[in-house]
Amino acid sequence: MQHASLTTERWAAFAPGQRLLMIANELNRASARMAPEDGRSRRLSYERALRLTDLTIQLADRPGLRRELLRWRDLLAELYLAEEPRAEAHRDVLRALLLLSPITATQLSILG
């Protein structure tokens, strides 16, 4: 996995908003892989997003953000476990992530 060797220390070098944007980038990659034949690629994108989310949770210094990230992670895990996640569910999960920070909320326009 691409992010398997990423350390907490390296991830901490990024600002919290940047971390969320990088997770969103993985979900954006998965957005292009919603067809049934793209299941393996989509799952790999979800795996990377889960790994980055776990690192972000470890670094969350605000209890409220940690709580919301843990809840959001459950939504992402549901997508990961679904054989064929619905595109609307995927968009909703991405939207929920982007709403976690004022910095990332500026990117909501990518959802159309």
ChimeraX commands (.cxc) that place a marker at each C-alpha (Angstrom):
marker #1 position 0.00,0.00,0.00 radius 0.5
marker #1 position 1.24,3.44,-0.94 radius 0.5
marker #1 position 0.85,4.96,2.56 radius 0.5
marker #1 position 1.79,1.88,4.59 radius 0.5
marker #1 position 5.22,3.25,5.47 radius 0.5
marker #1 position 3.97,6.78,6.23 radius 0.5
marker #1 position 4.86,7.60,9.81 radius 0.5
marker #1 position 2.88,9.68,12.26 radius 0.5
marker #1 position 5.83,12.05,12.45 radius 0.5
marker #1 position 5.85,12.60,8.68 radius 0.5
marker #1 position 2.06,13.01,8.61 radius 0.5
marker #1 position 2.30,15.54,11.46 radius 0.5
marker #1 position 4.41,17.77,9.19 radius 0.5
marker #1 position 1.23,18.61,7.26 radius 0.5
marker #1 position -1.31,21.10,8.56 radius 0.5
marker #1 position -4.62,19.56,9.71 radius 0.5
marker #1 position -6.48,20.99,6.72 radius 0.5
marker #1 position -3.89,19.54,4.35 radius 0.5
marker #1 position -4.31,16.11,5.96 radius 0.5
marker #1 position -8.05,16.23,5.35 radius 0.5
marker #1 position -7.49,17.34,1.75 radius 0.5
marker #1 position -5.14,14.40,1.16 radius 0.5
marker #1 position -7.79,12.01,2.48 radius 0.5
marker #1 position -10.31,13.72,0.20 radius 0.5
marker #1 position -7.91,13.24,-2.70 radius 0.5
marker #1 position -7.99,9.48,-2.13 radius 0.5
marker #1 position -11.78,9.57,-2.11 radius 0.5
marker #1 position -11.73,11.64,-5.27 radius 0.5
marker #1 position -9.61,8.91,-6.88 radius 0.5
marker #1 position -12.21,6.36,-5.78 radius 0.5
marker #1 position -14.93,8.54,-7.37 radius 0.5
marker #1 position -13.48,7.71,-10.77 radius 0.5
marker #1 position -13.64,3.98,-9.94 radius 0.5
marker #1 position -17.29,3.41,-9.12 radius 0.5
marker #1 position -17.96,0.91,-11.93 radius 0.5
marker #1 position -18.28,-2.72,-10.82 radius 0.5
marker #1 position -15.18,-3.72,-12.79 radius 0.5
marker #1 position -13.12,-1.13,-10.88 radius 0.5
marker #1 position -13.79,-2.68,-7.49 radius 0.5
marker #1 position -10.18,-3.57,-6.71 radius 0.5
marker #1 position -8.86,-0.08,-7.54 radius 0.5
marker #1 position -11.69,1.54,-5.60 radius 0.5
marker #1 position -10.99,-0.63,-2.53 radius 0.5
marker #1 position -7.31,0.30,-2.67 radius 0.5
marker #1 position -8.25,3.99,-2.67 radius 0.5
marker #1 position -10.51,3.38,0.32 radius 0.5
marker #1 position -7.70,1.50,2.08 radius 0.5
marker #1 position -5.35,4.43,1.57 radius 0.5
marker #1 position -8.02,6.84,2.82 radius 0.5
marker #1 position -8.56,4.67,5.91 radius 0.5
marker #1 position -4.83,4.62,6.63 radius 0.5
marker #1 position -4.56,8.40,6.32 radius 0.5
marker #1 position -7.66,8.79,8.48 radius 0.5
marker #1 position -6.13,6.61,11.19 radius 0.5
marker #1 position -3.01,8.76,11.19 radius 0.5
marker #1 position -5.11,11.91,11.32 radius 0.5
marker #1 position -7.09,10.57,14.27 radius 0.5
marker #1 position -3.85,9.83,16.12 radius 0.5
marker #1 position -2.78,13.45,15.64 radius 0.5
marker #1 position -6.13,15.11,16.38 radius 0.5
marker #1 position -5.47,17.49,19.27 radius 0.5
marker #1 position -9.08,18.63,19.60 radius 0.5
marker #1 position -11.44,16.08,21.20 radius 0.5
marker #1 position -14.34,17.27,19.03 radius 0.5
marker #1 position -12.39,16.73,15.83 radius 0.5
marker #1 position -11.21,13.31,17.00 radius 0.5
marker #1 position -14.80,12.30,17.77 radius 0.5
marker #1 position -16.05,13.49,14.37 radius 0.5
marker #1 position -13.18,11.75,12.56 radius 0.5
marker #1 position -13.96,8.49,14.35 radius 0.5
marker #1 position -17.61,8.77,13.32 radius 0.5
marker #1 position -16.60,9.66,9.77 radius 0.5
marker #1 position -14.21,6.70,9.65 radius 0.5
marker #1 position -17.17,4.39,10.30 radius 0.5
marker #1 position -18.88,5.81,7.20 radius 0.5
marker #1 position -15.76,5.23,5.13 radius 0.5
marker #1 position -15.43,1.69,6.46 radius 0.5
marker #1 position -19.00,0.98,5.30 radius 0.5
marker #1 position -18.06,2.08,1.79 radius 0.5
marker #1 position -14.96,-0.09,1.93 radius 0.5
marker #1 position -16.98,-3.14,2.96 radius 0.5
marker #1 position -19.73,-2.63,0.38 radius 0.5
marker #1 position -19.37,-4.80,-2.70 radius 0.5
marker #1 position -20.63,-1.99,-4.90 radius 0.5
marker #1 position -21.07,1.27,-2.98 radius 0.5
marker #1 position -23.64,3.67,-4.34 radius 0.5
marker #1 position -22.19,6.79,-5.94 radius 0.5
marker #1 position -24.54,8.93,-3.82 radius 0.5
marker #1 position -23.26,7.32,-0.61 radius 0.5
marker #1 position -19.69,7.91,-1.75 radius 0.5
marker #1 position -20.45,11.59,-2.47 radius 0.5
marker #1 position -22.14,11.96,0.92 radius 0.5
marker #1 position -19.10,10.55,2.72 radius 0.5
marker #1 position -16.77,12.85,0.80 radius 0.5
marker #1 position -19.04,15.83,1.54 radius 0.5
marker #1 position -19.06,14.97,5.27 radius 0.5
marker #1 position -15.24,14.90,5.26 radius 0.5
marker #1 position -14.97,18.25,3.53 radius 0.5
marker #1 position -17.35,19.82,6.06 radius 0.5
marker #1 position -15.00,18.97,8.96 radius 0.5
marker #1 position -12.84,22.05,8.37 radius 0.5
marker #1 position -13.34,25.55,6.96 radius 0.5
marker #1 position -10.29,24.97,4.76 radius 0.5
marker #1 position -11.65,21.78,3.23 radius 0.5
marker #1 position -15.21,23.14,2.98 radius 0.5
marker #1 position -13.97,25.46,0.24 radius 0.5
marker #1 position -13.59,22.36,-1.93 radius 0.5
marker #1 position -17.27,21.37,-1.82 radius 0.5
marker #1 position -17.67,22.66,-5.37 radius 0.5
marker #1 position -15.89,19.54,-6.69 radius 0.5
marker #1 position -19.02,17.58,-5.79 radius 0.5
marker #1 position -21.14,19.58,-8.18 radius 0.5
marker link #1:1,2 radius 0.2
marker link #1:2,3 radius 0.2
marker link #1:3,4 radius 0.2
marker link #1:4,5 radius 0.2
marker link #1:5,6 radius 0.2
marker link #1:6,7 radius 0.2
marker link #1:7,8 radius 0.2
marker link #1:8,9 radius 0.2
marker link #1:9,10 radius 0.2
marker link #1:10,11 radius 0.2
marker link #1:11,12 radius 0.2
marker link #1:12,13 radius 0.2
marker link #1:13,14 radius 0.2
marker link #1:14,15 radius 0.2
marker link #1:15,16 radius 0.2
marker link #1:16,17 radius 0.2
marker link #1:17,18 radius 0.2
marker link #1:18,19 radius 0.2
marker link #1:19,20 radius 0.2
marker link #1:20,21 radius 0.2
marker link #1:21,22 radius 0.2
marker link #1:22,23 radius 0.2
marker link #1:23,24 radius 0.2
marker link #1:24,25 radius 0.2
marker link #1:25,26 radius 0.2
marker link #1:26,27 radius 0.2
marker link #1:27,28 radius 0.2
marker link #1:28,29 radius 0.2
marker link #1:29,30 radius 0.2
marker link #1:30,31 radius 0.2
marker link #1:31,32 radius 0.2
marker link #1:32,33 radius 0.2
marker link #1:33,34 radius 0.2
marker link #1:34,35 radius 0.2
marker link #1:35,36 radius 0.2
marker link #1:36,37 radius 0.2
marker link #1:37,38 radius 0.2
marker link #1:38,39 radius 0.2
marker link #1:39,40 radius 0.2
marker link #1:40,41 radius 0.2
marker link #1:41,42 radius 0.2
marker link #1:42,43 radius 0.2
marker link #1:43,44 radius 0.2
marker link #1:44,45 radius 0.2
marker link #1:45,46 radius 0.2
marker link #1:46,47 radius 0.2
marker link #1:47,48 radius 0.2
marker link #1:48,49 radius 0.2
marker link #1:49,50 radius 0.2
marker link #1:50,51 radius 0.2
marker link #1:51,52 radius 0.2
marker link #1:52,53 radius 0.2
marker link #1:53,54 radius 0.2
marker link #1:54,55 radius 0.2
marker link #1:55,56 radius 0.2
marker link #1:56,57 radius 0.2
marker link #1:57,58 radius 0.2
marker link #1:58,59 radius 0.2
marker link #1:59,60 radius 0.2
marker link #1:60,61 radius 0.2
marker link #1:61,62 radius 0.2
marker link #1:62,63 radius 0.2
marker link #1:63,64 radius 0.2
marker link #1:64,65 radius 0.2
marker link #1:65,66 radius 0.2
marker link #1:66,67 radius 0.2
marker link #1:67,68 radius 0.2
marker link #1:68,69 radius 0.2
marker link #1:69,70 radius 0.2
marker link #1:70,71 radius 0.2
marker link #1:71,72 radius 0.2
marker link #1:72,73 radius 0.2
marker link #1:73,74 radius 0.2
marker link #1:74,75 radius 0.2
marker link #1:75,76 radius 0.2
marker link #1:76,77 radius 0.2
marker link #1:77,78 radius 0.2
marker link #1:78,79 radius 0.2
marker link #1:79,80 radius 0.2
marker link #1:80,81 radius 0.2
marker link #1:81,82 radius 0.2
marker link #1:82,83 radius 0.2
marker link #1:83,84 radius 0.2
marker link #1:84,85 radius 0.2
marker link #1:85,86 radius 0.2
marker link #1:86,87 radius 0.2
marker link #1:87,88 radius 0.2
marker link #1:88,89 radius 0.2
marker link #1:89,90 radius 0.2
marker link #1:90,91 radius 0.2
marker link #1:91,92 radius 0.2
marker link #1:92,93 radius 0.2
marker link #1:93,94 radius 0.2
marker link #1:94,95 radius 0.2
marker link #1:95,96 radius 0.2
marker link #1:96,97 radius 0.2
marker link #1:97,98 radius 0.2
marker link #1:98,99 radius 0.2
marker link #1:99,100 radius 0.2
marker link #1:100,101 radius 0.2
marker link #1:101,102 radius 0.2
marker link #1:102,103 radius 0.2
marker link #1:103,104 radius 0.2
marker link #1:104,105 radius 0.2
marker link #1:105,106 radius 0.2
marker link #1:106,107 radius 0.2
marker link #1:107,108 radius 0.2
marker link #1:108,109 radius 0.2
marker link #1:109,110 radius 0.2
marker link #1:110,111 radius 0.2
marker link #1:111,112 radius 0.2
view
